[in-house]
Amino acid sequence: VVEHSGTMRSGHYVAYIRGREAKDCQKAENDGHCVESTWYRISDTFVRKLSLSEVLQSEAYLLFYEKITC
């Protein structure tokens, strides 16, 4: 997730990145998910760990998708 603040001529971009660790692919036990996620907010030289609810409050300017298969 990329978020932009400011104007079209001047502004700042912040990235919200999902890191993940592979888990056992027991889809039935994990509601169909085989990864555990940790979210980070990255802005220039600053990185902060976030909860999913904090990420969902961002106003996305650009989204990147990744297909995850087990």
Secondary structure by P-SEA (a helix, b strand, c coil): cbbbccccccbbbbbbbbbbbbccccccccccccbbbbbbbbcccbbbbbcaaaaaaccccbbbbbbbcc
